[in-house]
Amino acid sequence: MVRTIKSQHISALLNAALHVFIQFGYNRCKISDVSDFLKSSKGSIYTYVVSKYALFDATLRFADGQMPIDAKRLPYAEPSISETASYVKERLTAEMNQLAQLASPESELDLSSLLDGLYQRLHANRSVLKLIDRCAADLPEIGAIWFGTGRWGYHTFLCDFLQRRRHELQHPEHDTAITARFMIETLSFWAMHRHWDPSPQGIDESRLPKQIIELLAPRMRS
Protein backbone atom coordinates (compact mmCIF):
# COMPACT_ATOMS: atom_id res chain seq x y z
CA MET A 1 0.00 0.00 0.00
CA VAL A 2 2.83 2.39 0.84
CA ARG A 3 4.47 1.77 -2.54
CA THR A 4 1.15 2.38 -4.33
CA ILE A 5 0.75 5.74 -2.59
CA LYS A 6 4.32 6.69 -3.38
CA SER A 7 3.87 5.81 -7.03
CA GLN A 8 0.80 8.03 -7.20
CA HIS A 9 2.48 11.00 -5.53
CA ILE A 10 6.00 10.92 -6.92
CA SER A 11 4.96 12.67 -10.14
CA ALA A 12 3.49 15.57 -8.15
CA LEU A 13 6.69 15.80 -6.11
CA LEU A 14 8.90 15.90 -9.20
CA ASN A 15 6.71 18.55 -10.82
CA ALA A 16 6.85 20.64 -7.66
CA ALA A 17 10.63 20.24 -7.42
CA LEU A 18 11.00 21.20 -11.07
CA HIS A 19 8.99 24.38 -10.50
CA VAL A 20 10.91 25.37 -7.37
CA PHE A 21 14.40 24.57 -8.69
CA ILE A 22 13.69 26.60 -11.82
CA GLN A 23 12.28 29.48 -9.78
CA PHE A 24 15.10 29.71 -7.22
CA GLY A 25 18.07 27.84 -8.70
CA TYR A 26 19.77 24.99 -6.87
CA ASN A 27 21.55 26.93 -4.11
CA ARG A 28 18.56 29.02 -3.03
CA CYS A 29 16.03 26.20 -3.24
CA LYS A 30 15.04 24.58 0.06
CA ILE A 31 13.14 21.38 0.74
CA SER A 32 10.63 23.53 2.61
CA ASP A 33 9.98 25.46 -0.62
CA VAL A 34 9.00 22.20 -2.30
CA SER A 35 6.79 21.12 0.59
CA ASP A 36 5.13 24.55 0.62
CA PHE A 37 4.43 24.22 -3.10
CA LEU A 38 2.90 20.79 -2.47
CA LYS A 39 1.09 22.01 0.67
CA SER A 40 2.59 19.07 2.55
CA SER A 41 4.99 18.65 5.44
CA LYS A 42 8.72 19.00 4.96
CA GLY A 43 9.27 15.61 6.61
CA SER A 44 7.07 13.86 4.05
CA ILE A 45 9.52 14.80 1.28
CA TYR A 46 12.18 12.64 2.93
CA THR A 47 10.06 9.54 2.45
CA TYR A 48 10.77 9.99 -1.26
CA VAL A 49 14.32 11.38 -1.31
CA VAL A 50 17.13 11.44 1.24
CA SER A 51 18.32 15.00 0.51
CA LYS A 52 17.87 18.11 -1.62
CA TYR A 53 20.54 16.95 -4.04
CA ALA A 54 18.85 13.54 -4.36
CA LEU A 55 15.64 15.40 -5.25
CA PHE A 56 17.48 17.45 -7.85
CA ASP A 57 18.99 14.35 -9.45
CA ALA A 58 15.63 12.54 -9.48
CA THR A 59 13.96 15.58 -11.03
CA LEU A 60 16.66 15.79 -13.66
CA ARG A 61 16.21 12.15 -14.64
CA PHE A 62 12.45 11.66 -14.35
CA ALA A 63 10.54 14.96 -14.46
CA ASP A 64 9.98 14.97 -18.22
CA GLY A 65 8.40 11.52 -18.10
CA GLN A 66 10.76 9.80 -20.53
CA MET A 67 11.09 7.00 -18.00
CA PRO A 68 9.32 6.36 -14.68
CA ILE A 69 11.00 6.27 -11.31
CA ASP A 70 10.82 2.88 -9.61
CA ALA A 71 8.87 3.15 -6.34
CA LYS A 72 11.00 0.32 -4.97
CA ARG A 73 14.01 2.68 -5.05
CA LEU A 74 12.40 5.13 -2.65
CA PRO A 75 13.63 6.93 -0.71
CA TYR A 76 15.84 7.95 -3.62
CA ALA A 77 19.52 7.88 -2.63
CA GLU A 78 21.90 10.77 -3.17
CA PRO A 79 24.32 10.17 -6.06
CA SER A 80 27.68 11.85 -6.46
CA ILE A 81 27.92 15.00 -8.55
CA SER A 82 30.05 13.05 -11.03
CA GLU A 83 27.28 10.48 -11.48
CA THR A 84 24.76 13.21 -12.24
CA ALA A 85 27.20 14.95 -14.58
CA SER A 86 27.83 11.68 -16.42
CA TYR A 87 24.10 11.19 -16.92
CA VAL A 88 23.70 14.73 -18.26
CA LYS A 89 26.63 14.28 -20.63
CA GLU A 90 25.35 10.95 -21.92
CA ARG A 91 21.89 12.34 -22.53
CA LEU A 92 23.08 15.48 -24.30
CA THR A 93 25.61 13.53 -26.35
CA ALA A 94 22.91 11.10 -27.46
CA GLU A 95 20.76 14.01 -28.64
CA MET A 96 23.66 15.56 -30.54
CA ASN A 97 24.56 12.24 -32.16
CA GLN A 98 21.00 11.80 -33.41
CA LEU A 99 21.02 15.29 -34.90
CA ALA A 100 24.42 14.70 -36.47
CA GLN A 101 23.14 11.57 -38.18
CA LEU A 102 20.13 13.43 -39.54
CA ALA A 103 22.26 16.26 -40.92
CA SER A 104 25.37 14.39 -42.06
CA PRO A 105 27.15 15.73 -45.17
CA GLU A 106 25.62 12.84 -47.12
CA SER A 107 22.09 13.72 -45.99
CA GLU A 108 19.68 15.65 -48.20
CA LEU A 109 17.94 17.16 -45.16
CA ASP A 110 17.03 20.80 -45.77
CA LEU A 111 17.31 23.62 -43.24
CA SER A 112 13.57 23.74 -42.47
CA SER A 113 13.51 20.04 -41.62
CA LEU A 114 16.62 20.38 -39.48
CA LEU A 115 15.18 23.31 -37.52
CA ASP A 116 11.93 21.44 -37.05
CA GLY A 117 13.82 18.43 -35.69
CA LEU A 118 15.77 20.68 -33.33
CA TYR A 119 12.58 22.39 -32.15
CA GLN A 120 10.92 19.04 -31.46
CA ARG A 121 13.91 17.84 -29.42
CA LEU A 122 14.08 21.03 -27.40
CA HIS A 123 10.34 20.88 -26.75
CA ALA A 124 10.32 17.19 -25.79
CA ASN A 125 13.19 17.74 -23.32
CA ARG A 126 12.17 21.24 -22.19
CA SER A 127 11.80 20.43 -18.49
CA VAL A 128 15.23 18.87 -18.12
CA LEU A 129 16.96 21.43 -20.35
CA LYS A 130 15.37 24.34 -18.48
CA LEU A 131 16.37 22.78 -15.15
CA ILE A 132 19.97 22.31 -16.28
CA ASP A 133 20.15 25.83 -17.72
CA ARG A 134 18.75 27.37 -14.52
CA CYS A 135 21.00 25.46 -12.11
CA ALA A 136 24.19 25.31 -14.20
CA ALA A 137 25.78 28.29 -12.44
CA ASP A 138 25.24 26.66 -9.02
CA LEU A 139 26.64 23.27 -10.08
CA PRO A 140 29.87 23.88 -12.03
CA GLU A 141 30.41 20.24 -13.01
CA ILE A 142 27.02 20.18 -14.72
CA GLY A 143 27.41 23.72 -16.02
CA ALA A 144 30.62 22.81 -17.82
CA ILE A 145 28.80 20.04 -19.69
CA TRP A 146 25.76 22.18 -20.49
CA PHE A 147 27.77 25.04 -21.94
CA GLY A 148 30.04 22.63 -23.80
CA THR A 149 28.24 19.53 -25.02
CA GLY A 150 24.81 21.10 -24.62
CA ARG A 151 24.03 24.70 -25.38
CA TRP A 152 27.14 25.53 -27.40
CA GLY A 153 27.12 22.07 -28.89
CA TYR A 154 23.82 22.86 -30.59
CA HIS A 155 25.29 26.15 -31.81
CA THR A 156 28.43 24.53 -33.24
CA PHE A 157 26.35 21.85 -34.91
CA LEU A 158 24.10 24.41 -36.61
CA CYS A 159 27.08 26.57 -37.63
CA ASP A 160 28.66 23.59 -39.38
CA PHE A 161 25.41 22.80 -41.19
CA LEU A 162 24.94 26.41 -42.36
CA GLN A 163 28.56 26.62 -43.47
CA ARG A 164 28.16 23.54 -45.65
CA ARG A 165 24.97 24.93 -47.16
CA ARG A 166 26.20 28.53 -47.45
CA HIS A 167 26.15 28.46 -51.26
CA GLU A 168 22.43 27.62 -51.22
CA LEU A 169 21.34 30.55 -49.04
CA GLN A 170 19.88 33.79 -50.35
CA HIS A 171 22.38 35.77 -48.26
CA PRO A 172 25.58 33.69 -48.20
CA GLU A 173 27.56 36.68 -46.93
CA HIS A 174 25.80 36.59 -43.55
CA ASP A 175 27.91 35.48 -40.57
CA THR A 176 26.99 31.85 -39.84
CA ALA A 177 27.79 32.19 -36.11
CA ILE A 178 25.32 35.08 -35.74
CA THR A 179 22.72 33.29 -37.83
CA ALA A 180 23.06 30.07 -35.84
CA ARG A 181 22.89 31.90 -32.49
CA PHE A 182 19.76 33.76 -33.59
CA MET A 183 18.11 30.51 -34.65
CA ILE A 184 19.07 28.61 -31.50
CA GLU A 185 17.91 31.36 -29.15
CA THR A 186 14.61 31.74 -31.01
CA LEU A 187 13.94 28.01 -31.00
CA SER A 188 14.93 27.76 -27.35
CA PHE A 189 12.51 30.46 -26.31
CA TRP A 190 9.51 29.05 -28.16
CA ALA A 191 10.23 25.38 -27.48
CA MET A 192 11.41 25.72 -23.88
CA HIS A 193 11.70 29.02 -22.00
CA ARG A 194 8.23 30.41 -22.70
CA HIS A 195 6.68 27.57 -20.68
CA TRP A 196 8.04 29.26 -17.54
CA ASP A 197 7.11 32.80 -18.57
CA PRO A 198 5.62 34.53 -15.48
CA SER A 199 3.25 36.44 -17.77
CA PRO A 200 2.26 33.96 -20.48
CA GLN A 201 0.03 34.70 -23.44
CA GLY A 202 -2.28 32.32 -25.20
CA ILE A 203 -0.66 30.67 -28.22
CA ASP A 204 -2.16 28.43 -30.88
CA GLU A 205 0.11 25.45 -30.27
CA SER A 206 -1.02 23.69 -33.44
CA ARG A 207 0.37 26.51 -35.62
CA LEU A 208 3.43 27.43 -33.61
CA PRO A 209 6.25 25.12 -34.83
CA LYS A 210 5.43 25.56 -38.52
CA GLN A 211 5.27 29.34 -38.28
CA ILE A 212 8.50 29.61 -36.27
CA ILE A 213 10.35 27.47 -38.82
CA GLU A 214 8.97 29.49 -41.74
CA LEU A 215 10.19 32.70 -40.09
CA LEU A 216 13.63 31.31 -39.31
CA ALA A 217 14.56 29.34 -42.41
CA PRO A 218 16.07 31.61 -45.10
CA ARG A 219 14.70 31.22 -48.57
CA MET A 220 16.90 29.07 -50.74
CA ARG A 221 18.25 30.23 -54.04
CA SER A 222 16.38 28.87 -57.02
C-alpha positions as CSV (number, residue, x, y, z in Angstrom):
1,M,0.0,0.0,0.0
2,V,2.8,2.4,0.8
3,R,4.5,1.8,-2.5
4,T,1.2,2.4,-4.3
5,I,0.8,5.7,-2.6
6,K,4.3,6.7,-3.4
7,S,3.9,5.8,-7.0
8,Q,0.8,8.0,-7.2
9,H,2.5,11.0,-5.5
10,I,6.0,10.9,-6.9
11,S,5.0,12.7,-10.1
12,A,3.5,15.6,-8.1
13,L,6.7,15.8,-6.1
14,L,8.9,15.9,-9.2
15,N,6.7,18.5,-10.8
16,A,6.9,20.6,-7.7
17,A,10.6,20.2,-7.4
18,L,11.0,21.2,-11.1
19,H,9.0,24.4,-10.5
20,V,10.9,25.4,-7.4
21,F,14.4,24.6,-8.7
22,I,13.7,26.6,-11.8
23,Q,12.3,29.5,-9.8
24,F,15.1,29.7,-7.2
25,G,18.1,27.8,-8.7
26,Y,19.8,25.0,-6.9
27,N,21.5,26.9,-4.1
28,R,18.6,29.0,-3.0
29,C,16.0,26.2,-3.2
30,K,15.0,24.6,0.1
31,I,13.1,21.4,0.7
32,S,10.6,23.5,2.6
33,D,10.0,25.5,-0.6
34,V,9.0,22.2,-2.3
35,S,6.8,21.1,0.6
36,D,5.1,24.5,0.6
37,F,4.4,24.2,-3.1
38,L,2.9,20.8,-2.5
39,K,1.1,22.0,0.7
40,S,2.6,19.1,2.6
41,S,5.0,18.6,5.4
42,K,8.7,19.0,5.0
43,G,9.3,15.6,6.6
44,S,7.1,13.9,4.0
45,I,9.5,14.8,1.3
46,Y,12.2,12.6,2.9
47,T,10.1,9.5,2.5
48,Y,10.8,10.0,-1.3
49,V,14.3,11.4,-1.3
50,V,17.1,11.4,1.2
51,S,18.3,15.0,0.5
52,K,17.9,18.1,-1.6
53,Y,20.5,16.9,-4.0
54,A,18.9,13.5,-4.4
55,L,15.6,15.4,-5.2
56,F,17.5,17.4,-7.8
57,D,19.0,14.3,-9.4
58,A,15.6,12.5,-9.5
59,T,14.0,15.6,-11.0
60,L,16.7,15.8,-13.7
61,R,16.2,12.1,-14.6
62,F,12.5,11.7,-14.3
63,A,10.5,15.0,-14.5
64,D,10.0,15.0,-18.2
65,G,8.4,11.5,-18.1
66,Q,10.8,9.8,-20.5
67,M,11.1,7.0,-18.0
68,P,9.3,6.4,-14.7
69,I,11.0,6.3,-11.3
70,D,10.8,2.9,-9.6
71,A,8.9,3.1,-6.3
72,K,11.0,0.3,-5.0
73,R,14.0,2.7,-5.1
74,L,12.4,5.1,-2.7
75,P,13.6,6.9,-0.7
76,Y,15.8,8.0,-3.6
77,A,19.5,7.9,-2.6
78,E,21.9,10.8,-3.2
79,P,24.3,10.2,-6.1
80,S,27.7,11.9,-6.5
81,I,27.9,15.0,-8.6
82,S,30.1,13.0,-11.0
83,E,27.3,10.5,-11.5
84,T,24.8,13.2,-12.2
85,A,27.2,14.9,-14.6
86,S,27.8,11.7,-16.4
87,Y,24.1,11.2,-16.9
88,V,23.7,14.7,-18.3
89,K,26.6,14.3,-20.6
90,E,25.4,10.9,-21.9
91,R,21.9,12.3,-22.5
92,L,23.1,15.5,-24.3
93,T,25.6,13.5,-26.3
94,A,22.9,11.1,-27.5
95,E,20.8,14.0,-28.6
96,M,23.7,15.6,-30.5
97,N,24.6,12.2,-32.2
98,Q,21.0,11.8,-33.4
99,L,21.0,15.3,-34.9
100,A,24.4,14.7,-36.5
101,Q,23.1,11.6,-38.2
102,L,20.1,13.4,-39.5
103,A,22.3,16.3,-40.9
104,S,25.4,14.4,-42.1
105,P,27.1,15.7,-45.2
106,E,25.6,12.8,-47.1
107,S,22.1,13.7,-46.0
108,E,19.7,15.7,-48.2
109,L,17.9,17.2,-45.2
110,D,17.0,20.8,-45.8
111,L,17.3,23.6,-43.2
112,S,13.6,23.7,-42.5
113,S,13.5,20.0,-41.6
114,L,16.6,20.4,-39.5
115,L,15.2,23.3,-37.5
116,D,11.9,21.4,-37.0
117,G,13.8,18.4,-35.7
118,L,15.8,20.7,-33.3
119,Y,12.6,22.4,-32.1
120,Q,10.9,19.0,-31.5
121,R,13.9,17.8,-29.4
122,L,14.1,21.0,-27.4
123,H,10.3,20.9,-26.7
124,A,10.3,17.2,-25.8
125,N,13.2,17.7,-23.3
126,R,12.2,21.2,-22.2
127,S,11.8,20.4,-18.5
128,V,15.2,18.9,-18.1
129,L,17.0,21.4,-20.4
130,K,15.4,24.3,-18.5
131,L,16.4,22.8,-15.2
132,I,20.0,22.3,-16.3
133,D,20.1,25.8,-17.7
134,R,18.8,27.4,-14.5
135,C,21.0,25.5,-12.1
136,A,24.2,25.3,-14.2
137,A,25.8,28.3,-12.4
138,D,25.2,26.7,-9.0
139,L,26.6,23.3,-10.1
140,P,29.9,23.9,-12.0
141,E,30.4,20.2,-13.0
142,I,27.0,20.2,-14.7
143,G,27.4,23.7,-16.0
144,A,30.6,22.8,-17.8
145,I,28.8,20.0,-19.7
146,W,25.8,22.2,-20.5
147,F,27.8,25.0,-21.9
148,G,30.0,22.6,-23.8
149,T,28.2,19.5,-25.0
150,G,24.8,21.1,-24.6
151,R,24.0,24.7,-25.4
152,W,27.1,25.5,-27.4
153,G,27.1,22.1,-28.9
154,Y,23.8,22.9,-30.6
155,H,25.3,26.1,-31.8
156,T,28.4,24.5,-33.2
157,F,26.3,21.8,-34.9
158,L,24.1,24.4,-36.6
159,C,27.1,26.6,-37.6
160,D,28.7,23.6,-39.4
161,F,25.4,22.8,-41.2
162,L,24.9,26.4,-42.4
163,Q,28.6,26.6,-43.5
164,R,28.2,23.5,-45.6
165,R,25.0,24.9,-47.2
166,R,26.2,28.5,-47.4
167,H,26.2,28.5,-51.3
168,E,22.4,27.6,-51.2
169,L,21.3,30.6,-49.0
170,Q,19.9,33.8,-50.3
171,H,22.4,35.8,-48.3
172,P,25.6,33.7,-48.2
173,E,27.6,36.7,-46.9
174,H,25.8,36.6,-43.5
175,D,27.9,35.5,-40.6
176,T,27.0,31.9,-39.8
177,A,27.8,32.2,-36.1
178,I,25.3,35.1,-35.7
179,T,22.7,33.3,-37.8
180,A,23.1,30.1,-35.8
181,R,22.9,31.9,-32.5
182,F,19.8,33.8,-33.6
183,M,18.1,30.5,-34.7
184,I,19.1,28.6,-31.5
185,E,17.9,31.4,-29.1
186,T,14.6,31.7,-31.0
187,L,13.9,28.0,-31.0
188,S,14.9,27.8,-27.3
189,F,12.5,30.5,-26.3
190,W,9.5,29.1,-28.2
191,A,10.2,25.4,-27.5
192,M,11.4,25.7,-23.9
193,H,11.7,29.0,-22.0
194,R,8.2,30.4,-22.7
195,H,6.7,27.6,-20.7
196,W,8.0,29.3,-17.5
197,D,7.1,32.8,-18.6
198,P,5.6,34.5,-15.5
199,S,3.3,36.4,-17.8
200,P,2.3,34.0,-20.5
201,Q,0.0,34.7,-23.4
202,G,-2.3,32.3,-25.2
203,I,-0.7,30.7,-28.2
204,D,-2.2,28.4,-30.9
205,E,0.1,25.5,-30.3
206,S,-1.0,23.7,-33.4
207,R,0.4,26.5,-35.6
208,L,3.4,27.4,-33.6
209,P,6.2,25.1,-34.8
210,K,5.4,25.6,-38.5
211,Q,5.3,29.3,-38.3
212,I,8.5,29.6,-36.3
213,I,10.4,27.5,-38.8
214,E,9.0,29.5,-41.7
215,L,10.2,32.7,-40.1
216,L,13.6,31.3,-39.3
217,A,14.6,29.3,-42.4
218,P,16.1,31.6,-45.1
219,R,14.7,31.2,-48.6
220,M,16.9,29.1,-50.7
221,R,18.2,30.2,-54.0
222,S,16.4,28.9,-57.0
